[in-house]
Amino acid sequence: MTTPTAWHASFAAPPAPGSAAPYFRREFTATAPRRATLYVTGLGIVEPYLNGVRVGDEVLAPGWTSYRHRLHVSRHDVTGLIREGANAVGAIVGDGWAVGRIGYEGRGNHYTDRPALFLQLELDYGDRTEIVSSAEEFRCGTGSVLAGDLLDGETYDARLEPEGWSTPGFDDRSWTPATPFDWDLGTLVTTEAQPIRRIEELAPVSVTTSPSGKKIVDFGQNIAGWVRITTSGATGTTITLRHAELLSGGELDTTSLRTAAATDRYTCRGGGETWEPRFTFHGFRYAEVDGPFDEVRAVVVHSDMPRTGWLDSSHDLLNRLHANVVWSMRGNFVGVPTDCPQRDERLGWTGDINAFGPTAAFLYDVRGVLGSWLEDLAAEQRAKGYVSMVVPDVLSTPAPPTALWSDAAVSVPWALYREYGDAEILRRQYDSMTTFVRDVEGRLDENGLWSSGYQFGDWLDPDAPDEDAAGGKTDRYLVAGAFLCRVTREMADTAAVLRQDEDAHHFTTLAERVRDDFRREYVTAAGRVSGETVTAYALAICFGILDAAQEVHAGHQLARLVTKADYRISTGFAGTPHVCEALSRTGHLEEAYLVLLETGCPSFLYPVTMGATTIWERWDAIRPDGTLHSTGLDSQNHYALGAVANWLHRVVGGLTPLEPGYRTMRIAPRPGGGLTHATLTHDTVHGRVTVAWRADDDRMCLEITIPEATTATVVLPQHPDGLVEEVTAGDHAWEYELPRPPQREYTLDTPLETLAGDPEVWRAVSAVFGRHLPHVPIDGTTPDVSLNTVLGYFPETPSDLESDLVAAIGGAKHVSH
């Protein structure tokens, strides 16, 4: 976007801090300009006006960046709003991220003690340009916005609005001159990040009365945004809106908000009126409305990114899971990729977006939002000497390099490059990437291991103690070492892409060294990984740490572990994105689908069965008995664990780029789990790709479309001859008979080893023993032992045990594998 060659304005602020939002205005005279351009930003949330008209459709502008390094300026063409003669320009500036409370430390005033406005209006007359700016002549007052805090909500008294304040002729003699405010104009930037906008409106699915007599509005979907209310309340009537993700006993349950009040208050002017807040937002599904109203709507708010990825299948719960991933991303891309939109935190945690980055880049065009965020990361890294755990960083505690979190400096740009094929992404971030890797390189011990400093490990492993979310089963330094193997390889590949030959050689050597050192410390010659955890195996497999033979063995061990866990989740932020990938990559596709489609707690689909409409922070955020987890880490809207959608896109949908940006791609759907059809749609930088497969009556139909200037390697799913075809742009379709696998008949005399080779049957058998003989361990690796053998060990068994076992081994089609 076009920017001035020089800034003529400076910042203006109210004379003193206060809770009410300052209103700024000034008048000027104009004739008809050839063009009028308004540049506006502020420390706080800025809502500009010109001659009584709200300028633009952005909300929560300028969003949140690392203000001391980069403060975004919005540009608006306002030619049509300029009048001949007297004009008035102004703005309301709320506290926003600059002044208000943000982060779990409970602090505000991170950047300033009061809101400040920067405004520059350029009137282009062809032969001259006149400047109207916030450098002089602005006056300052207050109005209806009595308070506006991102966490606590907005208070608005409509009776106090100074009518006509942004139009010429308004009497502002009671207002005070605005005070010059010192701020480095070198921080002002324009970015490619899409502005935050009102994206969608939701009508209530129900309005009920709580036991305490309050009206509870259920919008049916957990969102980030606010409530718009229409009321005929009498003058002076105050309507209070409280927000929450959950109900308990029919009342609003605000537990997951922690200290965030999330309460808006509107005092009526009198007569019919419609109001919505503009200087706060909330994460909620439910709103408690205390006061008269005629109509309510939920306004969905987030960065206005183009949607680029869709997936639909024959499995309703799986479709809901994917929708939940999308909704969680929407709720956490309000200017910054945050952890959660509801509680007293809302920070740009690096680990969350690192885990979720490939999924985010598939679902939406995130080049603008994440590109801007990465510039903030690099700017703060230069200033602080390290990559912060959160960006922008408003925490008081310095953060040493931490695996999965800090190495977002490398892995997020690499994920964007893989998706969009633009090497400029890597070039912009190159100094940040290399600085991070060299820093960690200097911290390795004498054995070449990352063995010191704080590590989050496999954060929120469901088996971690409630009081120690980092205390999961997997050695946190093993996790750090595995991620270092990945990130050094990405760094070497980045240097090669940018033809930084000396760096490419250095980082390739480093990647080989840390891989060798990891294997020496944590991997046996056969491929067993230290700790024998699902996360340890998944990372070792997916990050290319093992050789081919080791990987096969590790895959078997991983399959054994997930089977032993009854296909329930036993991983946290580090391991979860990679479990299904590690299983399918090592020939255990059926086990991957069993993990994916499990509904018991904890599992991917358990929250869906509990009514979730977004991804939870932890697998048991709501326990099976309906109670909320009480650790304070119980957000109902956290996208990190939704990173499994990346596997859905590549395996269920079947699409993977072979070349960054999808100029060449691999289309290889791998049906399983009883799914009978799936359709994937993805808008790449070259155009739209669609992949649709359907299996009906022992026939497979595959239809694909790929855009101009692209080619695809198509691996036809379950084709009897293993057919692989190379295709160019256009529409393509195949239909063929599926091979009929031989049926396998199981009896009580079938060896357990054989039954264990059929994951679906073994799962059913394990479930029977879990119900009837939970104290009896069932091992599918013991040779020459059958179910009858096991039953013989326990003559006093429940009467229906044998019949249940017969049903388990014969209740479905069992085919050879």
C-alpha positions in Angstrom: 0.0 0.0 0.0 1.1 3.6 -0.7 2.6 5.5 2.3 3.8 9.1 2.6 7.4 9.8 2.0 7.4 11.6 5.4 5.2 11.7 8.4 4.0 15.2 9.3 1.8 14.2 12.2 2.9 13.4 15.7 1.0 11.6 18.5 -1.6 13.3 20.6 -2.9 12.1 23.9 -5.4 13.3 26.6 -3.8 15.5 29.3 -4.0 12.7 32.0 -4.7 9.0 32.2 -8.3 8.0 32.8 -10.7 5.1 32.5 -13.0 6.7 29.9 -11.9 6.5 26.2 -10.7 9.9 24.9 -12.4 11.5 22.0 -10.2 13.6 19.7 -11.5 16.1 17.1 -10.4 19.1 15.0 -11.9 21.1 12.2 -10.4 22.2 8.9 -11.4 23.9 5.7 -11.1 22.2 2.3 -12.2 22.6 -1.3 -12.7 19.5 -3.5 -9.4 17.6 -3.5 -8.4 15.3 -6.3 -7.8 12.7 -3.6 -8.0 12.6 0.2 -6.1 9.9 2.1 -6.4 9.3 5.9 -3.5 7.6 7.7 -4.4 6.6 11.2 -3.1 4.5 14.1 -2.7 4.8 17.8 -1.6 3.3 21.1 -4.9 1.7 21.9 -7.8 0.8 19.7 -8.6 3.5 17.2 -12.0 4.3 15.6 -11.6 7.2 13.1 -14.4 9.5 12.0 -14.7 12.1 9.3 -17.7 14.5 9.1 -19.8 12.3 11.2 -19.0 9.1 9.3 -17.1 6.1 10.7 -14.1 5.6 8.4 -13.5 2.1 7.2 -14.7 -1.3 8.4 -11.7 -2.4 10.4 -12.3 -3.2 14.1 -9.8 -3.3 17.0 -7.3 -1.4 14.8 -4.4 -1.2 14.7 -4.4 -4.7 16.1 -1.5 -5.9 18.2 2.1 -5.8 17.1 5.3 -5.3 19.0 4.5 -1.6 19.3 7.9 -0.4 20.3 9.3 -1.9 17.1 6.4 -1.9 14.7 3.1 0.0 14.9 0.7 -0.6 12.0 -0.8 2.4 10.2 -4.1 2.0 8.3 -4.7 3.9 5.1 -8.2 4.9 4.0 -9.3 6.7 0.8 -11.7 9.3 2.1 -12.1 11.5 -1.0 -15.8 11.0 -1.0 -16.2 12.2 2.6 -14.5 15.6 2.1 -16.9 18.6 1.9 -16.5 22.0 0.4 -15.9 24.4 3.3 -15.9 23.2 6.9 -14.9 19.7 7.8 -14.2 17.8 11.0 -12.0 14.8 11.6 -11.5 12.8 14.8 -11.3 9.5 16.6 -12.1 7.6 19.7 -9.2 5.7 21.2 -9.8 2.8 23.6 -7.2 1.2 25.9 -6.6 -1.9 23.8 -3.4 -3.9 24.1 -1.3 -0.8 24.6 -2.9 0.4 27.9 -5.3 -2.3 29.1 -4.6 -5.5 31.0 -3.3 -8.4 29.0 -1.5 -11.6 30.0 -1.8 -13.8 33.0 0.5 -11.6 35.1 -2.4 -9.2 35.7 -0.6 -6.2 34.4 -1.6 -3.3 32.1 0.1 -0.2 30.7 2.6 -2.4 28.8 3.3 0.4 26.3 1.8 3.6 27.7 -0.3 4.9 30.6 -2.9 6.4 28.3 -4.2 6.0 24.8 -2.7 8.1 22.1 -3.7 9.0 18.5 -1.7 9.4 15.3 -3.7 10.8 12.4 -2.5 12.3 9.1 -5.0 13.4 6.5 -3.5 14.3 3.1 -5.6 16.4 0.7 -4.1 16.1 -2.8 -5.1 19.1 -5.0 -2.8 18.2 -7.9 -0.6 21.2 -7.6 -0.2 21.0 -3.8 -0.9 18.7 -0.9 -2.3 20.0 2.4 -1.8 18.1 5.6 -4.3 17.9 8.5 -2.6 16.1 11.3 -2.7 15.2 15.0 0.4 17.3 15.5 -1.7 20.4 16.4 -5.2 21.8 17.0 -6.8 18.6 18.2 -9.0 18.9 21.2 -9.8 16.1 23.6 -13.0 15.1 25.5 -14.9 12.1 26.7 -18.2 10.5 25.7 -20.2 7.3 26.1 -17.3 4.9 26.3 -16.6 4.9 30.1 -14.3 1.9 30.1 -13.0 -0.5 27.5 -10.7 -3.3 28.5 -9.9 -6.3 26.4 -10.2 -8.7 29.3 -12.8 -7.1 31.5 -15.2 -5.6 28.9 -16.7 -2.3 27.8 -19.0 0.1 29.7 -21.0 2.4 27.6 -23.6 5.1 28.7 -25.5 6.2 25.6 -26.8 9.2 27.4 -23.3 10.7 27.5 -22.5 10.6 23.8 -21.7 14.1 22.6 -24.0 14.3 19.6 -22.2 15.6 16.5 -18.8 15.6 18.0 -17.2 14.5 14.7 -19.0 17.0 12.6 -18.1 20.6 11.9 -19.7 23.2 14.1 -19.7 21.1 17.3 -19.2 23.2 20.4 -16.0 21.7 21.9 -15.1 24.6 24.2 -15.5 22.4 27.2 -12.9 20.0 25.7 -9.2 20.4 26.4 -6.3 20.7 24.0 -4.7 17.3 23.3 -1.2 16.9 24.7 1.7 16.0 22.4 2.9 12.5 23.1 6.4 11.3 22.5 6.6 8.2 20.3 9.2 7.1 17.8 7.7 7.7 14.3 10.3 5.2 13.0 8.1 2.4 14.4 5.2 3.2 12.1 4.8 0.6 9.4 2.3 -0.7 6.9 1.9 -4.5 6.8 0.3 -7.0 4.5 -1.7 -8.5 7.4 -5.4 -8.4 6.8 -7.3 -6.1 9.2 -9.6 -7.5 11.9 -13.2 -7.3 10.8 -16.7 -8.4 11.7 -16.8 -11.6 9.7 -20.1 -13.3 10.5 -23.2 -13.0 12.7 -24.8 -15.8 14.7 -28.4 -15.9 15.8 -29.2 -17.6 19.1 -30.0 -21.3 19.1 -31.9 -20.9 22.4 -32.7 -18.3 25.0 -33.5 -19.7 28.4 -34.0 -18.5 32.0 -31.4 -19.7 34.5 -32.3 -20.8 38.0 -31.3 -17.4 39.3 -33.6 -15.7 36.8 -31.1 -14.5 34.3 -31.6 -14.8 30.6 -29.0 -17.2 29.0 -28.4 -16.9 25.3 -26.8 -19.9 23.6 -25.3 -19.1 20.2 -24.4 -22.7 19.6 -20.8 -22.0 18.7 -17.7 -20.9 20.7 -16.3 -17.8 19.1 -14.2 -14.7 19.5 -16.2 -11.5 19.2 -19.0 -9.8 21.0 -22.8 -9.5 21.4 -24.9 -6.9 19.6 -28.1 -6.0 21.4 -31.3 -4.3 20.3 -33.4 -2.9 23.2 -36.3 -0.7 23.9 -35.2 -0.1 27.5 -36.1 3.1 29.3 -33.7 5.9 29.7 -31.1 5.1 32.3 -31.7 1.3 32.2 -28.4 -0.6 32.3 -28.1 -3.9 30.5 -25.3 -6.2 31.6 -23.9 -8.8 29.3 -21.6 -11.5 30.8 -19.8 -14.1 28.6 -18.6 -17.6 29.1 -17.8 -20.8 27.2 -19.8 -23.1 29.5 -22.9 -23.4 31.6 -23.0 -25.2 35.0 -26.3 -26.0 36.5 -28.0 -23.8 34.0 -25.9 -20.8 35.1 -23.0 -19.1 33.3 -19.7 -20.8 34.3 -16.9 -18.4 34.1 -14.2 -20.7 35.5 -12.2 -20.8 32.3 -12.0 -17.0 32.2 -9.9 -17.0 35.3 -9.7 -13.3 36.3 -11.1 -11.9 33.0 -14.5 -10.2 33.9 -15.7 -10.4 30.2 -18.6 -8.1 31.1 -20.1 -5.4 29.0 -22.6 -2.8 30.3 -24.9 -0.6 28.2 -27.0 2.2 29.7 -29.9 3.1 27.5 -30.5 6.5 26.0 -34.2 5.7 25.7 -36.3 4.5 22.8 -35.3 1.8 20.4 -31.5 1.5 20.1 -28.9 -1.1 18.9 -25.4 -1.3 20.4 -22.3 -3.4 20.3 -19.0 -2.9 22.0 -16.0 -1.8 19.9 -13.1 -1.7 22.4 -13.1 -5.2 23.7 -13.8 -8.7 22.6 -14.6 -12.0 24.3 -14.3 -15.8 23.8 -17.7 -17.3 24.5 -20.6 -19.4 23.4 -23.0 -18.2 26.0 -24.1 -14.7 27.1 -26.0 -13.9 30.2 -28.2 -10.8 29.6 -29.4 -9.0 32.6 -31.8 -6.3 31.4 -34.4 -5.8 28.7 -33.6 -6.7 25.1 -35.5 -7.3 21.9 -32.9 -9.0 19.8 -29.3 -10.3 20.2 -26.7 -11.5 17.8 -23.2 -12.8 18.3 -20.6 -11.0 16.1 -17.7 -13.1 15.0 -14.5 -11.1 14.8 -11.1 -12.1 13.5 -8.4 -11.2 11.0 -10.1 -11.2 7.6 -7.9 -13.9 6.0 -9.1 -15.7 2.8 -10.2 -19.3 3.5 -8.2 -21.8 1.5 -8.8 -25.3 2.8 -11.9 -27.5 3.3 -12.5 -31.2 4.1 -15.6 -33.2 4.3 -16.1 -37.0 4.8 -18.6 -39.7 5.5 -17.9 -39.5 9.3 -20.0 -36.9 11.1 -17.8 -36.7 14.2 -14.7 -36.3 12.1 -16.4 -33.5 10.2 -17.2 -31.8 13.5 -13.6 -32.3 14.6 -12.4 -30.5 11.5 -14.9 -27.8 11.9 -13.8 -27.3 15.5 -10.2 -26.9 14.3 -11.3 -24.2 11.9 -13.4 -22.4 14.6 -10.5 -22.5 17.0 -8.2 -20.9 14.4 -10.7 -18.2 13.7 -11.1 -17.5 17.4 -7.3 -17.2 17.9 -6.4 -15.2 14.8 -7.6 -11.8 16.1 -4.5 -9.9 14.8 -2.1 -12.2 16.6 -2.0 -16.1 16.7 -3.0 -16.5 20.3 -3.4 -19.4 22.7 -7.0 -18.6 23.7 -9.5 -15.7 23.3 -11.4 -15.9 26.5 -9.3 -15.8 29.7 -6.7 -13.5 31.2 -4.0 -14.4 28.8 -4.6 -14.1 25.0 -0.9 -14.2 24.2 1.0 -15.1 21.0 2.5 -18.3 22.3 5.2 -19.4 19.9 4.7 -23.1 20.7 1.1 -23.2 19.8 1.5 -21.7 16.4 4.6 -23.8 15.8 2.6 -26.9 16.4 -0.3 -25.6 14.3 1.5 -23.7 11.6 1.1 -26.2 8.7 -2.6 -26.7 9.5 -3.1 -22.9 9.7 -1.4 -22.3 6.3 -3.7 -25.0 4.7 -6.9 -23.6 6.1 -6.4 -19.9 5.5 -4.0 -17.6 3.6 -1.9 -16.6 6.7 1.0 -14.9 4.8 -0.1 -11.5 6.0 -0.9 -12.3 9.7 2.0 -14.7 10.3 4.3 -12.7 8.1 3.7 -9.6 10.3 4.0 -11.7 13.5 7.3 -13.2 12.4 8.6 -9.7 11.8 7.7 -8.9 15.4 9.4 -12.1 16.6 12.6 -11.1 14.8 12.5 -7.5 16.1 12.1 -8.6 19.7 14.7 -11.3 19.2 17.2 -8.6 18.1 16.3 -6.4 21.1 16.2 -9.1 23.8 18.8 -11.6 22.4 16.4 -14.5 22.5 13.2 -15.7 21.0 10.4 -15.0 23.5 7.9 -17.6 24.6 5.2 -15.1 23.5 5.2 -12.6 20.7 4.6 -9.7 21.3 6.3 -10.2 24.6 4.6 -8.5 27.6 5.8 -11.0 30.2 8.2 -10.0 32.9 10.4 -13.1 32.8 13.2 -13.6 30.3 12.9 -16.8 28.3 15.9 -18.9 27.3 15.7 -21.0 24.1 13.0 -23.6 24.5 12.2 -26.5 22.0 9.0 -26.2 20.0 8.4 -22.8 21.4 11.5 -20.8 20.5 12.2 -22.7 17.3 9.1 -21.3 15.8 11.6 -18.8 14.5 12.7 -21.5 12.1 9.8 -23.9 11.7 7.0 -21.4 11.1 8.8 -19.6 8.2 9.6 -23.1 6.8 6.0 -24.2 7.0 4.9 -21.0 5.2 7.5 -21.6 2.5 6.3 -25.2 2.0 2.8 -24.0 1.6 3.3 -20.9 -0.6 6.6 -21.6 -2.3 7.8 -18.0 -1.8 11.5 -18.0 -0.9 11.2 -14.3 0.1 9.5 -15.6 3.3 12.7 -17.3 4.2 14.9 -14.4 3.1 13.0 -12.0 5.4 13.4 -14.3 8.4 16.9 -15.6 7.6 18.8 -13.6 10.2 16.3 -14.5 12.9 16.4 -18.2 11.9 20.2 -18.4 11.9 20.6 -16.4 15.1 18.3 -18.9 16.9 20.0 -22.0 15.6 23.5 -20.7 16.4 22.4 -19.7 19.9 21.2 -23.2 20.6 24.3 -24.7 19.0 26.4 -22.8 21.5 24.4 -24.3 24.4 24.9 -27.9 23.5 26.8 -30.0 26.1 30.0 -32.0 25.6 27.9 -34.9 24.1 26.2 -32.6 21.6 22.9 -32.7 23.5 20.5 -29.9 24.4 20.5 -30.9 28.1 20.1 -27.7 30.0 17.7 -24.9 30.5 13.9 -24.9 31.0 11.9 -27.0 28.6 8.1 -27.4 28.2 8.6 -30.9 27.1 5.5 -32.7 25.9 3.3 -29.9 27.4 -0.1 -31.1 28.7 0.6 -34.8 28.3 -2.7 -36.1 29.8 -0.6 -38.2 32.3 1.3 -35.1 33.6 0.5 -34.1 37.2 -2.1 -31.4 37.4 0.3 -29.1 39.1 3.1 -29.6 36.5 1.8 -29.5 32.9 5.4 -29.9 31.7 5.9 -33.0 33.7 4.9 -35.6 31.1 6.1 -39.1 30.5 8.6 -38.2 27.9 12.0 -36.9 28.9 11.8 -33.1 28.2 15.4 -33.1 26.9 14.7 -36.0 24.6 11.9 -33.8 23.2 14.3 -30.8 22.9 16.9 -33.0 21.1 14.3 -34.3 18.7 13.0 -30.9 17.8 16.6 -29.7 17.3 17.1 -32.5 14.8 14.1 -31.2 12.9 15.0 -27.5 13.1 18.6 -27.9 12.1 17.5 -29.8 9.0 15.0 -27.1 8.2 17.8 -24.5 8.7 20.1 -26.4 6.3 17.4 -26.6 3.7 16.6 -22.9 4.1 20.2 -22.0 3.5 20.3 -24.2 0.4 17.1 -22.6 -1.0 18.7 -19.1 -0.5 22.0 -20.3 -1.9 23.9 -19.5 1.3 26.4 -22.1 0.5 28.7 -21.7 3.5 25.7 -21.7 5.9 24.2 -24.7 4.1 27.3 -26.7 4.6 27.6 -25.6 8.3 24.0 -26.4 9.1 24.0 -29.6 7.2 27.0 -30.7 9.2 25.3 -29.6 12.4 22.0 -31.4 11.5 24.0 -34.6 11.0 25.9 -34.2 14.2 22.8 -33.6 16.4 21.0 -36.5 14.8 24.0 -38.8 15.5 24.3 -37.5 19.1 20.5 -38.0 19.6 20.6 -41.6 18.3 23.7 -42.4 20.5 21.9 -41.1 23.6 18.3 -42.1 23.1 18.0 -44.8 20.4 19.1 -48.5 20.5 20.7 -50.1 17.4 17.4 -51.9 16.7 15.3 -48.7 17.0 13.9 -48.7 20.5 13.6 -45.1 21.8 14.4 -44.2 25.3 11.4 -43.9 27.6 9.2 -46.1 25.4 6.5 -43.3 25.1 4.3 -42.5 22.2 5.7 -39.0 21.9 9.3 -40.3 21.8 8.6 -42.7 19.0 6.4 -40.3 17.0 9.1 -37.6 17.1 11.9 -40.0 16.2 10.0 -41.3 13.2 8.5 -38.0 11.9 11.7 -36.0 12.3 13.8 -38.4 10.2 16.1 -39.4 13.1 16.1 -43.1 12.5 17.5 -45.2 9.7 15.1 -47.3 7.6 15.4 -50.5 9.6 15.1 -48.6 12.9 12.1 -46.8 11.7 10.3 -50.1 10.9 11.0 -51.4 14.4 10.0 -48.1 16.0 6.7 -48.2 14.1 5.9 -51.6 15.5 6.8 -50.4 19.0 4.6 -47.3 18.5 1.7 -49.4 17.3 2.1 -51.6 20.4 2.0 -48.6 22.7 -1.1 -47.0 21.1 -2.8 -50.4 21.2 -1.9 -50.9 24.9 -3.4 -47.4 25.5 -6.7 -48.6 23.8 -6.0 -46.0 21.1 -6.6 -43.2 23.5 -4.4 -40.1 23.5 -1.2 -40.2 25.6 0.6 -37.2 24.1 0.7 -33.4 24.6 1.6 -30.4 22.4 4.9 -31.9 21.2 3.7 -35.4 20.3 0.1 -35.1 19.3 0.6 -33.5 15.8 2.8 -36.5 14.8 1.2 -39.7 16.2 -1.1 -40.5 13.3 1.6 -39.5 10.8 4.2 -41.7 12.5 1.8 -44.7 12.5 0.7 -44.3 8.8 4.3 -43.7 7.7 5.5 -47.0 9.2 2.7 -49.2 7.8 0.2 -48.9 10.7 -2.6 -47.0 8.9 -5.3 -49.0 10.7 -4.0 -48.1 14.1 -3.8 -44.4 13.0 -7.4 -44.5 12.1 -8.3 -46.2 15.4 -6.5 -43.4 17.3 -8.2 -40.8 15.2 -11.7 -42.1 15.6 -11.6 -43.2 19.3 -14.2 -41.5 21.3 -13.2 -42.4 24.9 -11.5 -39.9 27.1 -8.9 -38.7 26.2 -9.1 -38.8 22.4 -9.6 -36.6 19.4 -13.3 -37.2 19.2 -14.1 -37.3 22.9 -14.6 -33.5 23.1 -16.9 -33.7 20.1 -19.0 -36.3 21.9 -19.1 -33.8 24.8 -20.5 -31.1 22.6 -17.3 -29.2 21.9 -17.4 -26.7 19.0 -13.8 -25.7 19.2 -10.5 -27.5 20.2 -9.9 -27.8 23.9 -6.6 -26.9 25.6 -6.4 -30.2 27.3 -8.0 -33.5 26.5 -10.1 -33.7 29.7 -10.9 -30.0 30.0 -14.4 -31.3 30.7 -14.4 -34.7 32.4 -16.9 -37.5 31.5 -19.0 -36.5 34.5 -19.4 -33.0 33.1 -17.2 -31.2 35.6 -14.6 -28.7 34.5 -10.9 -29.5 35.0 -9.8 -27.2 37.8 -6.1 -26.5 37.0 -6.6 -23.1 35.3 -5.6 -24.7 32.0 -9.1 -25.5 30.8 -9.7 -23.3 27.8 -12.3 -24.6 25.5 -10.7 -22.8 22.5 -7.1 -23.7 21.9 -6.0 -24.7 18.4 -2.7 -26.4 19.2 -4.1 -29.9 19.6 -6.0 -29.4 16.4 -2.8 -29.9 14.4 -4.0 -33.4 13.6 -5.9 -31.7 10.8 -2.7 -31.6 8.9 -2.7 -35.4 8.8 -6.4 -35.4 7.7 -5.5 -33.1 4.8 -2.6 -35.3 3.6 -3.9 -38.8 4.3 -7.7 -38.7 4.4 -7.9 -36.0 1.8 -4.6 -37.2 0.2 -2.9 -33.9 -0.8 0.8 -33.2 -0.2 3.1 -30.7 -2.0 6.1 -32.3 -3.6 7.5 -28.9 -4.4 6.9 -25.9 -2.2 3.7 -24.1 -3.3 2.2 -27.2 -5.0 3.7 -26.7 -8.5 4.1 -30.4 -8.2 2.0 -32.4 -5.8 1.2 -35.9 -4.6 -2.4 -37.0 -4.5 -2.7 -40.2 -2.5 -5.8 -40.6 -0.3 -5.5 -43.5 2.1 -9.0 -44.6 3.1 -9.5 -46.3 6.4 -11.6 -46.3 9.6 -14.7 -47.3 7.8 -14.9 -44.0 5.9 -16.7 -44.4 2.6 -15.9 -41.0 1.0 -14.0 -37.7 1.5 -13.7 -34.5 -0.4 -10.8 -32.1 0.0 -10.6 -28.6 -1.5 -7.5 -26.4 -1.3 -6.8 -23.1 -2.9 -3.1 -23.1 -3.6 -1.1 -20.2 -4.9 -1.6 -21.7 -8.4 -5.3 -22.3 -8.1 -7.8 -24.7 -6.7 -7.1 -28.4 -6.1 -9.9 -30.8 -5.4 -9.6 -34.4 -4.4 -12.8 -36.6 -4.0 -12.9 -40.3 -3.4 -15.8 -42.6 -2.8 -15.9 -46.4 -2.1 -19.2 -48.0 -2.8 -20.1 -51.6 -3.4 -16.5 -52.7 -3.7 -15.8 -50.0 -6.3 -13.5 -47.0 -5.9 -14.1 -43.7 -7.6 -11.4 -41.0 -7.5 -11.9 -37.5 -9.1 -9.3 -34.8 -9.0 -8.9 -31.3 -10.4 -5.5 -29.5 -10.4 -4.8 -26.0 -11.7 -2.8 -24.7 -14.6 1.0 -24.9 -14.5 0.9 -27.8 -12.0 1.4 -31.6 -12.2 0.5 -34.4 -9.8 1.6 -37.8 -9.0 -1.6 -39.7 -8.3 -1.4 -42.9 -6.2 -4.8 -44.6 -6.8 -6.2 -45.7 -3.4 -6.4 -49.4 -2.9 -5.9 -50.1 -6.6 -5.5 -53.8 -7.2 -2.4 -53.2 -9.3 -1.0 -50.4 -7.2 -1.4 -48.0 -10.1 0.4 -44.6 -10.0 -0.2 -42.0 -12.7 1.4 -38.7 -13.6 -1.2 -36.0 -14.7 -1.2 -32.4 -15.8 -3.6 -29.6 -15.2 -7.3 -30.3 -15.6 -10.0 -32.8 -14.4 -9.2 -36.4 -14.1 -11.3 -39.4 -12.9 -10.7 -43.1 -12.3 -13.1 -45.9 -11.3 -12.2 -49.5 -10.6 -13.1 -52.5 -8.7 -11.5 -52.9 -5.3 -9.8 -56.2 -4.6 -11.7 -58.6 -2.4 -9.5 -59.5 0.5 -9.7 -63.0 1.8 -11.8 -63.3 4.9 -10.2 -64.5 8.0 -12.2 -66.6 10.5 -11.2 -66.3 14.1 -12.0 -68.8 16.9 -11.2 -69.0 20.6 -8.3 -71.2 19.6 -6.7 -68.6 17.3 -3.3 -67.5 18.7 -3.3 -64.2 20.4 -0.5 -63.1 18.1 -2.8 -63.6 15.1 -5.6 -61.7 16.8 -3.2 -58.9 17.7 -2.3 -58.6 14.0 -5.9 -57.3 13.4 -6.1 -54.0 15.2 -9.9 -53.8 15.1 -10.4 -57.2 16.5 -7.7 -56.9 19.1 -9.3 -53.6 20.2 -12.6 -55.5 20.7 -10.9 -58.3 22.5 -9.1 -55.9 24.8 -12.3 -54.1 25.6 -14.0 -57.4 26.6 -11.2 -58.2 29.1 -11.2 -54.6 30.3 -14.9 -55.0 31.2 -14.8 -58.5 32.7 -11.2 -59.0 33.9 -9.6 -55.6 34.2 -6.8 -57.0 36.3 -5.7 -59.5 33.6 -3.1 -58.2 31.2 -3.6 -59.3 27.6 -0.4 -59.6 25.6 -0.5 -60.2 21.9 3.1 -61.1 21.6 3.1 -64.3 23.6 3.4 -67.3 21.1 1.1 -70.3 21.1 -1.4 -68.7 23.5 -5.1 -68.5 22.5 -8.2 -67.1 24.2 -9.1 -70.6 25.3 -5.7 -70.8 26.9 -6.3 -67.6 28.8 -9.8 -68.6 29.8 -8.3 -71.9 31.2 -6.2 -69.8 33.6 -9.4 -68.3 35.1 -12.0 -71.0 35.6 -14.2 -68.7 37.7 -15.0 -66.2 35.0 -18.1 -64.2 34.4 -20.7 -66.3 32.6 -20.9 -64.0 29.6 -17.2 -63.5 29.1 -16.9 -66.3 26.5 -19.9 -65.2 24.5 -18.6 -61.6 24.5 -15.2 -62.8 23.2 -16.9 -64.8 20.5 -18.8 -61.6 19.5 -15.6 -59.6 19.6 -13.7 -61.9 17.2 -16.6 -62.5 14.8 -18.7 -59.3 15.0 -17.1 -57.6 12.0 -15.5 -58.4 8.7 -11.9 -59.5 9.4 -9.6 -59.6 6.4 -6.0 -60.5 6.0 -3.5 -57.6 6.0 
